[in-house]
Amino acid sequence: MVMGIKLARGLSATVEVTALLLLLRMNDLPPMLRLNGLLGLVGPMIFITVMALGLAGSVGTMPLSKVLLILGGAVLIVLGTRA
């Protein structure tokens, strides 16, 4: 679980840095906005992946009530950031 979280965060960082390098080379606004839109999709997917891995690893060590609270908080974050 821990390695999966590290890999997901590393992938996220790699995607962000790659996007930065692409944005620095671009001079046209519409492609920049499309790239930024794609980055807006990657962030929540990484967040959900990391939360799922963390919860899966915590199910056996934490009380179910705390796991459900964390899951509920993650759901509220996703719902609260929807456009």
Contacts in CASP RR format, 6 or more apart in sequence:
PFRMAT RR
TARGET T0000
AUTHOR 0000-0000-0000
METHOD contacts of the structure
MODEL  1
MVMGIKLARGLSATVEVTALLLLLRMNDLPPMLRLNGLLGLVGPMIFITV
MALGLAGSVGTMPLSKVLLILGGAVLIVLGTRA
1 53 0 8 1.000
1 54 0 8 1.000
1 56 0 8 1.000
1 57 0 8 1.000
4 53 0 8 1.000
5 50 0 8 1.000
5 53 0 8 1.000
5 54 0 8 1.000
8 46 0 8 1.000
8 49 0 8 1.000
8 50 0 8 1.000
8 53 0 8 1.000
9 46 0 8 1.000
9 50 0 8 1.000
11 46 0 8 1.000
12 42 0 8 1.000
12 43 0 8 1.000
12 46 0 8 1.000
15 39 0 8 1.000
15 42 0 8 1.000
16 39 0 8 1.000
16 42 0 8 1.000
19 35 0 8 1.000
19 36 0 8 1.000
19 38 0 8 1.000
19 39 0 8 1.000
22 35 0 8 1.000
23 32 0 8 1.000
23 35 0 8 1.000
23 36 0 8 1.000
26 32 0 8 1.000
26 35 0 8 1.000
44 78 0 8 1.000
44 81 0 8 1.000
47 74 0 8 1.000
47 77 0 8 1.000
47 78 0 8 1.000
48 74 0 8 1.000
48 78 0 8 1.000
51 70 0 8 1.000
51 71 0 8 1.000
51 74 0 8 1.000
55 67 0 8 1.000
55 70 0 8 1.000
55 71 0 8 1.000
55 74 0 8 1.000
58 67 0 8 1.000
58 70 0 8 1.000
59 67 0 8 1.000
END
